[in-house]
Amino acid sequence: MPDGVISTRALIESMLRSDATIDAGELYEVAGLLGMGDQQVRLAIKRLVAEGRFTHSGRGRGAVLTATDATRAGIEPDREHVRLMYAQDRGEAPWDGVWHLAGFGVPESAREARTGLRDAILALGGAPVQGGLYASPHAWEEALRGTAAGLGASAYLTTLSTSDLDVGGARGAAAAARLWPLDELADGHRRLAVLADETLDRVGEAGHADRLAMTVALVAEFTRAHESDPLLPPELLPADWAGTRARARADRAWTALAAAEPDSDLRLLRWFDAPSA
């Protein structure tokens, strides 16, 4: 998704309240503030209902959408992932110095399994070291074995761990800088920090719908900044890492938005709250 662009589907899912419903009137108002037309929203709703992700009752702006069980289960971020990022920021998740490696050699006849394994490794933040071999500073063996078993590819997966990883003569933070696109990741976090600061500047004078639109935009930017971030431990990152600063600013912005909407039960307002220490 291009920078700054929020999909209509993402907007709809982000408007979910604690009772798993969406107020269509509120949805259309926020969509308008984000530059989306009514017809665009109607078509997206129709597709989501056809896919079985929501049910729909009522008409027009008086309608109510209700998320199905499957939608509720998969719509929010992984809370363990959120806890890890903030624990690292607070210095409460020190790295043990162990690298986790995974490799696979899947025959052409099992191409789907090969793609599934590669996608799972990349989704867990793995970086390619060389052909078919990937690395991560995080323990991922259980998750990868579960994926491999589900794909019928357990026999093709190899995992190992080591504290002695040398990537073309680079070790530790230098190796991480070779394996992951840190400059690109930092740019995404800087964009998040800028939007968080802009949100803080505007929230005090904004109306209800504007605050919801700002929340949606901030969550979209937060998600965009982190979707390819492997959450490397501080020991492997440059000093004064942009991600740490961006999360702190975003947390202040969410705190301000939530304080300005004390009666709102919009789940989005609390998706990326920093867990208590």
N, C-alpha and C positions, 0 to 999 in steps of 0.2 A: 504494500500500500504506500503511495507517495507520502512524503512528509506533510503533516498537517491535515491530511484527508481522513475523515471518519466515515466509514461505510454506514449505510442506512441500517443494515442488519445489526451492526455493532451498537448503533444508537438505540435501537429498539431493545436489545438485550440489556443494555446498561440502565434502562429506565425501570427495571424490575424493583418492586417494593418488597418489604419483608414478608408479605403474605403471598408472594409469587404472582402478583397482578401488576398490570400497567394501565394507568389512566390515559386513554387515547387523547383526550383534550390536552393534557400536559405534554404528551409525546409530540403532538403536532406543533405545539407552541415552541418547544425546545428545538425541534427539527427546523422550523422556520428561522430561528436565530442562528442556526448553523448552516443556513443556506440551502436547505432541502425543501423541495416543493411537496404539497399534499399528495399529488399523484405518485410521486416517488416513494413516499412513505406507505401509501395504500398498497402499492404493488409489492413492497417488501413484506408487509404484514400478510398479504395473500400467500406469498411463497412460504413464509414461516409456518402458517397454518396448514398449508398443503403438505409440508414436510413433517407435520406432527409435533412441531416444537412448541406451538401455542394453540390454545382454543380461543374463540372470539365470540363475544356476546354484545348485543347492542349495535348501534349504527353511528357512523361518523365520529365526531369528537366526543360523543357520549358513550362510546363503546368501552369495553374492558377486555384486555387480553390477559389470559392466564397461562403461565408457563406449565408445560407438562413435567412429569417427574424427571424424565431424561434431561430436559433442558435445565432444570434446577440443579441437578447433580453436576453438570459440566460447565456451568456458566461462569462461576467465580474462579479467581486465581487459586493456585495451590498454596494453602496457608503455610505449609512447611517451607516452601520456596521463599515466601515473604519473610518468615521468621529468620531464615538463614541470612538473607541480605541485610537485615537490620542487626542481627547478632554480629555479623562481620563488621558492620559499621561501628558498633560499640566496642569492638575488640574482644568479644566474648566467644568467638569461634576460631581459635588459632588453628593454623594448618599443622598437621602432624608430619609433613614432609614426604608423604607417600603419594606417588603417582599411580594412577589406575589406568591400565592399558587394555584395550580390547581389539581383537582382530578376527576376521572371518574370511573364509574362502568358500564361497557358495557356487555350485556348478550352474551353468547357464540354464539348465532345466528347471532350476528353482529360483528363477529371476525375481519373482515376487517376494520371496523370503529375503533375498539379498537386499532389495530395495527397502523392505521393512526394517531390517537390522540397521542399515545405514541411517535411515530416517530416525530411528530410536536413539542411536548414538549421538546424532547431531542435535536432536531435541534435548538431550541431557547435557549439552554443552561440550561434547567431545570435539577435539580438533584433530584433523588428519596429520599424522606424522610422516607416513609414506604409504604406498599402496596397500590398502586394506587394514592399516594399523592406526588406531586412534588413541588419544590420551585425554585424561581428565584428572584434576587434583581431588575430585570428589569420589567417594565410594559409589559405584553404580552397578556392581556385579549382580545384585539381586534383581534389580529392575531389568537389566539386559538379559539375564537368564529367563526371566518371566516372559519377556518379549519373544525371545528365541523359541521357547517352548510353545508359545501361542502360534508361532509361524511354522512349527514343525522343523526348526532349524537348529536345535540344540547341538547337534553333532558338528555343526560348522563354526560355532562360536568358541573363541579362546580368550580367556581373561588372565591377567597377571598383575601384580603390583610390585613396585620397586621404589626405593629412595635414591636410586642412582640413574636418573634419566639424563642422557646427553644428546642434544639435538644439534648435530653439526658443530660440536664444540661449545654449545651454549647450555647452561644449566640454570636452574631456579628461575628467577624473574626474567633473565635473558632468554631462556628457553620459551617461557610463556609469551614473550614479546614476538618470538618467531612463529609461534603456533596460532595465536589469536590476533585478529585485526584490532589492536587496542586503540589506535587513532580513530578508527571508524566508530567503535563503541563509545569512546569519549565524546565524539561529536554529537551522538544521539543523546547522551546525558546532558550536554551543554544546552541543547535545544529544550530539554525538559526543564532545566533550571531557569531558563529565560521565561518560559511559559508560567512556571510556578511563581516567579517574581511578579509577572504581569497580573496574574490572578490575585495575588495578595494586595496589589495596588488597587484593584477594582472591586473586590468583594464587598467592601463597606458600603458602597453607594449603589450596588447592583440590586435589581429586583429579584423576586423568586425565580422566574423562568430563566433570567440571565445567570443566576447562580447555578442552576441545574445545568445549563449549557456549558458554563465554565468547568463544572465538575466532569462532565462527559469528555470535554476536550482534554482536560488534565489527565484523566485516566487513560484516554487513548494515547497520549504522548508518553505516559509512564510505561504503558504496555509496549509501545513501539521501541522505546529505549532499552527495554529489558528482554524482549523476545529472543534476541540472539546473544544476550549477555550470559556467559557461562558462570557468572558470580565467582570469579577467581578470588581466592583468599588474599587479604592485604599483603601477605608476604611475597606474592607474585605480581603485584601491581605497582605502578609508579607512585611515588609519594603524592599526597594531596589528590587522590584519584577523583575524577569528575563525577563518577557514579555516587560516591559517598556524599559529596556536596549537593548533588541534584536530589537525592532522596531526602536529605534534611530539609531542603527548600520545599519540596513537594509535600512533605509531612506537615510543615507549617501552613501551607496553603489549604490542605484538606482540613486541618484543625479549624482554620478560620471559616471555611465553607460550612463545616458541620455546626459550628457555633452560631452561624447566621441562619441555619435551618434547624433549630432545635426540635421542631415538631415533625420533621420529615422522616419517613421510614424508608427512604430510598437506600437500597443496599449499597449502591455504588459509592455513597459518601464514606463508607467504611471498608471498602475493598482492600485498600493498600495502607491502612492505618499501621503505624509502627507498633508492634506488639510490646506490651509492658516488659521492662527489663526484669 
